[in-house]
């Protein structure tokens, strides 16, 4: 069942970028339980992070998903498509030395630059589209978290009351560090806290979230056209990365641990 869920997120979104690749050096992938954690093996070798740490996660489904990423590689290993592997490695290596409070504050402060809170009234058609598509999610956000927020129609930042930030800080502080990292990654992809919270709560889909984050760009393309292949690749890349972030959040929100039964004799 889990593999079906993983494939539901990813098959349409995988793209290939031109970058340095490494020939596949293993035949099989597997996962290995070590205490309450799971490691990924490539043949008999344990997978390691860029900093040389043993690659280990606390969620068995997440370990299976990472193993599937490695197993799906063909003659060459294309790391640009292995988003869950990258998220887990970043979590383990923590190259920026972030703690939970750093990420919580980052997300709360990001509201001041949230994409859906900047609406342009210079073009009537675009403005109507923003009101139609974005305002319901702004209202959902206010109702869900019992906060108040005011969008802006200029380059000035939106009005974010202190109480609103405090409420988001309190909410985000309830999550563990791995989940927070997934949220931060998703916020950076969508340029929106509101859209990221909505997609994580399954109010909107991954595809909808990406389209809403690119609303102005899509509007301009509908009027002026675009380089089709470039637009499609960019959109699919964002969908793949966001799907990984959402999956990473949900799989780190619980863990499945199998312990051997004690001998009662």
Buried (B, 14 or more C-beta within 10 A) or exposed (E): EBEEBBEEBBEEBBBEEEEEBEEEEBEEBBBEBEEEBBBBBBEEEEBBBEEEEEBBBBBBBBBBBBBBBBBBBEEEBBBBBBBBBBBBBBBBBEEEEBEBEEBBBBBBBBBBEBBBBBBBEEBEEBBEBBBEBBEEBBEBBBEBBEBEBEBBEEEEEBEBEEEBBEBBBEBBBEBEBBBBBBBBBBBBBBBBBBBBBBBBEEBBBBBBBBBBBBBBBBBBBEEEEBEEEEBEBBBBBBBBBBBBBBBBBBBBBEBEEEEEEEEEE
